[in-house]
Amino acid sequence: MSEKLHNHALQSQKQVISRLAKIHERQRIGHAYIFDGSNGAGKEAIAQYFTKLLLCMEPKDNVPCETCHSCKRIESGNHPNVVEIRPDGQDIKKEQMSGLIMKMTKKGFEEGRKVYVIVQAERMNTSAANTLLKFLEEPEGNVTAILLTESYPSILPTIQSRCQRISLQPMNRQESIERLVEKGITASMAATVTMMTANVEAAFDMAQEDSFVQRRKLVLKLVEAIEQRSPGEALLFIQTDWMPVMKEKSDCEQGLDLLLFAYRDIVAVKAGLQSTIAYPDQLEPFTGYSVKNAYSSLTVKIDAILQAKKRLHQNMNRTLLLEQLVLTMQEGLLFV
């Protein structure tokens, strides 16, 4: 995470920072915490901040100094008392957890607290989770665990019960858009990608992908075909333009998401809520479509897209699926 995004994550989680300060002030430091929040909420930045606070040599007003030897080593990832593990492939394995615990219990650390951070803790396999549980039940020495997760319910209840939960607020979308614009992304593209992901770095990467830019253009052309052309032309567009680009199921799913955002935009414009739209560069044509469509018609179209998303995962022929979707949206009738 860049320094600017790191600092922004800390600024956006002021309530969490305040809670951590109170924990430090009262010296009621638990042996295990779960930081949970959506992708992009800044969990790793908060975990690093808390680790610095716990190990800082000269904290002031319950804030890490950021300049002592300990803070600098944590910043660079070289503090001997701090250990981090991440998924190895699809999950976090028992061997990783056993190795972590061995590091935490052996000699050779510096004086003071030891901290271990488990990134994407929901991806611990059963053996790894049970190995961690035993260590949480019988912690050895002055040790603090920090588990980071996007899916709190996926953590074993027995692990949940032994950890203090600290929930992070999702990053404000408008702030994310501003950060992307600062990084050189157009406001319109930033508005679209922040609908796809709350993670600023992932959104930045997506905005620079030629394939995503192409899919965005295709979706807007499809909206135009549905709203302004005959059913035959829209069907031809699916066959000649859409399917050659949306080859994989994941591509098609992303395309349907973008199409859904477009029609939600049209509803928002009709209701006078332009500030929320995903395609601000399409305000003029979307305004025209909003006048043309009654709310009931737009509801049918949005429902049809949602049905298509559901059927996509039932392994229905994708060309047939999109052709039926276009016909449904142009006729205003849900297919069964």
Residue pairs with C-beta under 8 A, 6 or more apart in sequence:
1 9
1 44
1 45
1 201
2 201
4 179
4 182
5 45
5 179
5 200
5 201
6 42
6 45
6 48
8 42
8 171
8 175
8 179
8 200
9 41
9 42
9 45
9 46
9 171
10 17
10 42
10 45
10 46
10 49
12 41
12 42
12 169
12 171
12 172
12 175
13 41
13 42
13 46
13 168
13 169
15 169
16 35
16 46
16 166
16 168
16 169
17 46
17 49
19 166
20 46
20 49
20 50
20 53
20 166
21 53
21 61
21 62
21 63
22 62
23 29
23 30
24 53
24 54
24 59
24 62
25 62
29 54
29 113
29 144
30 144
30 163
30 164
31 136
31 139
31 143
31 144
31 145
32 136
32 139
32 144
32 145
32 146
32 147
32 162
32 163
32 164
33 50
33 144
33 145
33 146
33 147
33 163
33 164
33 165
33 166
34 121
34 147
34 148
34 149
34 152
34 155
34 160
34 163
34 164
34 165
34 166
35 43
35 46
35 47
35 146
35 147
35 148
35 149
35 166
35 167
35 168
36 43
36 148
36 149
36 150
36 151
36 152
36 165
36 166
36 167
36 168
37 43
37 150
37 167
37 168
37 169
37 170
38 150
38 168
38 170
38 198
39 150
39 197
39 198
39 199
39 202
40 170
40 171
40 176
40 197
40 198
40 199
40 200
40 201
40 202
40 203
41 168
41 169
41 170
41 171
41 198
42 168
42 171
43 148
43 149
43 168
44 119
44 148
46 166
46 168
47 117
47 146
47 148
48 74
48 75
49 64
50 146
51 74
51 79
51 82
51 115
51 117
51 146
52 64
52 66
52 70
52 71
52 74
52 75
53 59
53 62
53 63
53 64
54 113
54 115
54 144
55 70
55 71
55 74
55 79
55 81
55 82
55 112
55 113
55 115
56 64
56 65
56 68
56 70
56 71
57 65
57 68
57 69
57 70
57 71
58 65
58 67
58 68
59 65
64 71
65 71
66 72
66 75
70 79
73 79
73 80
74 82
77 84
80 108
80 109
80 110
81 109
81 110
81 112
81 113
81 114
81 115
82 114
82 115
82 116
82 117
83 100
83 103
83 104
83 114
83 115
83 116
83 117
84 116
84 117
84 118
84 119
85 92
85 96
85 97
85 100
85 116
85 117
85 118
85 119
86 92
86 119
86 120
87 119
87 120
87 123
88 96
90 123
91 123
91 124
91 125
91 128
92 118
92 120
92 121
92 123
92 124
92 125
92 128
93 125
93 127
93 128
94 125
94 127
94 128
94 131
96 128
97 124
97 127
97 128
97 131
97 132
98 131
100 116
100 118
101 131
101 132
101 135
103 116
104 114
104 116
104 135
104 140
104 141
104 143
105 140
105 141
112 142
113 142
113 143
113 144
114 141
114 142
114 143
114 144
115 143
115 144
115 145
115 146
116 143
116 144
116 145
116 146
117 145
117 146
117 147
117 148
118 124
118 132
118 145
118 146
118 147
118 148
119 148
120 148
120 149
120 150
121 147
121 148
121 149
121 155
122 149
122 150
122 151
122 152
122 154
122 155
124 132
129 155
129 156
129 159
132 145
132 159
133 156
133 158
133 159
133 162
136 145
136 159
136 162
136 163
137 162
145 163
147 155
147 159
147 163
149 155
152 160
152 165
152 167
170 198
171 198
171 200
173 194
173 198
176 190
176 194
176 198
176 200
176 203
177 187
177 190
177 191
177 194
179 200
180 189
180 190
180 193
180 194
180 200
180 203
180 204
180 207
181 187
181 190
183 204
185 193
185 204
185 207
185 208
187 280
188 279
188 280
188 281
189 207
189 213
189 216
190 203
190 207
191 277
191 278
191 279
191 280
192 207
192 216
192 258
192 261
192 278
192 279
193 203
193 204
193 206
193 207
193 212
194 203
195 257
195 261
195 278
196 203
196 206
196 254
196 257
196 258
197 203
197 206
206 212
207 213
211 245
211 251
212 254
214 245
215 245
215 246
215 251
215 254
215 255
215 258
216 258
218 241
218 242
218 245
218 246
218 255
219 255
219 258
219 259
219 262
220 262
220 279
220 282
221 237
221 241
222 234
222 237
222 238
222 242
222 259
222 326
223 259
223 262
223 263
223 285
223 289
224 285
225 233
225 234
225 237
225 326
226 234
226 301
226 326
226 329
226 330
227 289
227 292
227 293
229 237
231 326
231 327
231 330
231 331
234 326
234 330
235 323
235 326
235 327
238 319
238 322
238 323
238 326
239 319
239 323
242 255
242 322
243 318
243 319
243 322
245 251
246 252
246 255
246 318
249 312
249 318
252 312
252 318
252 322
253 309
253 312
256 305
256 308
256 309
256 312
257 309
259 305
260 302
260 305
260 306
260 309
261 278
261 279
262 278
262 279
262 282
262 286
263 298
263 301
263 302
263 305
264 278
264 302
265 277
265 278
265 279
265 282
265 286
266 286
266 289
266 290
266 293
266 298
267 290
267 295
267 298
267 302
268 274
268 276
268 277
269 277
269 283
269 286
269 287
269 290
270 290
270 291
270 293
270 295
270 298
274 280
274 283
277 283
277 286
279 286
290 298
293 301
297 332
300 328
300 329
300 332
300 333
300 334
301 328
301 329
301 332
303 334
304 325
304 328
304 329
304 334
304 335
305 325
305 329
307 334
307 335
308 321
308 322
308 324
308 325
311 321
312 318
312 321
324 335
327 335
328 334
328 335
